[in-house]
Amino acid sequence: EKDSDPIAFSFVFQLIVAFIFLIYTVSTGTFNQPDLRSVWPNLISMALLYGLGSIFTYHAYKTAEASEISVIFSSSSLWSVVGASFLLGEKIDNTQMLGMFLVLLSLVVVNIRNTKWNIGKGHLLAIIGAFMFGVAFTNDAFILRKYDSVASYMVLAFTVPAFISLIFKPNAIFAVPHFFKPKKILNLLLCASFYALAAISIFSAFKAGGQASIISMLRQSGIIFTVGLSFI
């Protein structure tokens, strides 16, 4: 919306998601906070990548077509694959590389015929956001090795970047009440709930033994729903 502040939205949205995870971990007795001193550079990287990535991405969605931005944002998986090979030591064979290429190609085919694709500022912001989120995903997988509970890490992963994003525009705090209007808060809570379910599903797949690079690519199938729902 033209009258909404992307940074204020980033702040509110991430805190709501973090609160959902906090309620879950407390109610199930699964909250744990391991010794993270050995991964403090990764924690700083996590905060900056998600904080800045959220700002760029929400600005992109504000200034361009949602379906177009979603397709561009799918390139985050490519950065996750590169990051996984360096940070996690994962190896990708030729068959998997072909599969990844076909996934990305199919996403473009789904959307390319239905939009004009006038490249602008929003598309550039989406590329930057995709890079940051792609690297951040692999970084998360590395930190998660320290955690027993995925949900516990999600509390940290959403709370810290929320405040980081606010640092870059402190006066955005005054735009926060805009998102707590009756008609908006219900949509926001619904969106945050789906996002929380997606996040814990994706990272639980990694904790269960899945490769971060392949999981990152598979999650892009969500673009099909984004494109379809954007038309509705």
HUVEN-V883275 format. One record per pair of residues at least 4 apart in sequence whose ideal C-beta (glycine too) atoms are under 6 Angstrom apart, sorted by sequence separation. I is the first residue (numbers start at 1). J is the second residue. D is the distance in Angstrom with one decimal. If there is no record, write none. Layout:
i:I j:J d:D
i:I j:J d:D
This chain:
i:9 j:13 d:5.7
i:23 j:27 d:6.0
i:45 j:49 d:5.8
i:47 j:51 d:5.7
i:48 j:52 d:5.9
i:49 j:53 d:5.5
i:53 j:57 d:6.0
i:60 j:64 d:6.0
i:64 j:68 d:5.7
i:69 j:73 d:5.9
i:83 j:87 d:5.4
i:84 j:88 d:4.7
i:92 j:96 d:4.8
i:108 j:112 d:5.3
i:119 j:123 d:5.1
i:130 j:134 d:5.9
i:132 j:136 d:6.0
i:153 j:157 d:5.7
i:184 j:188 d:5.9
i:200 j:204 d:5.7
i:206 j:210 d:5.4
i:225 j:229 d:5.8
i:4 j:9 d:6.0
i:25 j:30 d:5.0
i:26 j:31 d:5.9
i:61 j:66 d:6.0
i:64 j:69 d:5.3
i:85 j:90 d:5.8
i:92 j:97 d:5.6
i:147 j:152 d:5.8
i:179 j:184 d:5.4
i:180 j:185 d:5.3
i:205 j:210 d:4.4
i:210 j:215 d:4.9
i:25 j:31 d:3.8
i:84 j:90 d:4.3
i:147 j:153 d:4.6
i:206 j:212 d:5.5
i:61 j:69 d:5.4
i:60 j:69 d:4.9
i:144 j:153 d:5.7
i:179 j:188 d:5.8
i:206 j:215 d:5.8
i:205 j:215 d:5.1
i:202 j:219 d:5.6
i:74 j:107 d:5.1
i:71 j:107 d:5.5
i:71 j:111 d:4.9
i:10 j:54 d:4.1
i:67 j:111 d:5.3
i:154 j:199 d:5.7
i:68 j:115 d:5.5
i:7 j:55 d:5.8
i:10 j:58 d:5.4
i:9 j:58 d:5.7
i:151 j:200 d:5.9
i:65 j:115 d:5.8
i:150 j:200 d:5.6
i:72 j:123 d:5.8
i:87 j:138 d:5.3
i:6 j:58 d:3.8
i:79 j:131 d:5.3
i:83 j:135 d:5.1
i:6 j:59 d:4.8
i:73 j:126 d:5.4
i:150 j:203 d:4.8
i:72 j:126 d:4.2
i:76 j:130 d:4.0
i:80 j:134 d:4.5
i:84 j:138 d:5.0
i:150 j:204 d:5.2
i:75 j:130 d:4.7
i:79 j:134 d:2.8
i:83 j:138 d:3.3
i:87 j:142 d:5.3
i:6 j:62 d:5.4
i:79 j:135 d:5.4
i:69 j:126 d:4.6
i:73 j:130 d:4.8
i:76 j:133 d:4.6
i:80 j:137 d:4.7
i:150 j:207 d:5.7
i:63 j:121 d:5.8
i:64 j:122 d:2.9
i:76 j:134 d:3.6
i:80 j:138 d:5.2
i:63 j:122 d:3.7
i:64 j:123 d:5.9
i:60 j:122 d:4.6
i:60 j:125 d:3.9
i:141 j:206 d:5.2
i:59 j:125 d:5.1
i:60 j:126 d:4.0
i:56 j:125 d:4.7
i:60 j:129 d:6.0
i:141 j:212 d:4.2
i:56 j:128 d:4.7
i:57 j:129 d:3.6
i:56 j:129 d:3.8
i:138 j:212 d:5.7
i:53 j:129 d:5.0
i:53 j:132 d:3.3
i:137 j:216 d:5.5
i:52 j:132 d:5.9
i:53 j:133 d:4.7
i:49 j:132 d:4.7
i:49 j:135 d:5.9
i:50 j:136 d:5.3
i:49 j:136 d:3.8
i:46 j:139 d:5.6
i:45 j:139 d:5.5
i:42 j:139 d:5.4
i:42 j:142 d:5.8
i:42 j:143 d:5.2
i:39 j:143 d:5.3
i:51 j:161 d:4.2
i:55 j:165 d:5.4
i:50 j:161 d:3.5
i:54 j:165 d:5.5
i:34 j:146 d:4.7
i:47 j:160 d:4.5
i:51 j:164 d:3.0
i:47 j:161 d:5.5
i:51 j:165 d:4.5
i:103 j:217 d:5.6
i:32 j:148 d:5.5
i:107 j:223 d:4.9
i:111 j:227 d:5.2
i:32 j:149 d:5.2
i:47 j:164 d:4.8
i:100 j:217 d:4.9
i:103 j:220 d:6.0
i:110 j:227 d:5.6
i:30 j:149 d:4.5
i:32 j:152 d:5.1
i:31 j:152 d:5.2
i:90 j:211 d:5.2
i:92 j:213 d:5.9
i:90 j:213 d:5.2
i:88 j:212 d:5.8
i:25 j:151 d:4.8
i:24 j:151 d:5.3
i:25 j:152 d:5.4
i:84 j:212 d:4.5
i:84 j:213 d:4.0
i:21 j:151 d:4.9
i:81 j:213 d:4.3
i:21 j:154 d:4.3
i:22 j:155 d:5.1
i:21 j:155 d:4.7
i:80 j:216 d:3.6
i:18 j:155 d:5.3
i:77 j:216 d:4.5
i:18 j:158 d:3.7
i:77 j:217 d:4.6
i:17 j:158 d:4.7
i:18 j:159 d:4.3
i:77 j:220 d:5.4
i:14 j:158 d:4.6
i:74 j:220 d:4.6
i:14 j:161 d:5.9
i:15 j:162 d:4.9
i:14 j:162 d:3.7
i:74 j:223 d:5.5
i:11 j:162 d:5.1
i:70 j:223 d:5.1
i:11 j:165 d:5.8
i:10 j:165 d:4.6
i:11 j:166 d:5.0
i:70 j:226 d:4.3
i:7 j:165 d:5.6
i:67 j:227 d:4.6
i:7 j:169 d:4.7
i:67 j:230 d:4.4
i:8 j:172 d:4.3
i:12 j:176 d:5.7
i:66 j:230 d:4.4
i:7 j:172 d:4.1
i:5 j:172 d:5.2
i:8 j:175 d:3.8
i:12 j:179 d:4.9
i:8 j:176 d:5.1
i:5 j:175 d:3.8
i:17 j:192 d:4.9
i:16 j:192 d:4.2
i:20 j:196 d:4.5
i:17 j:195 d:5.5
i:17 j:196 d:5.1
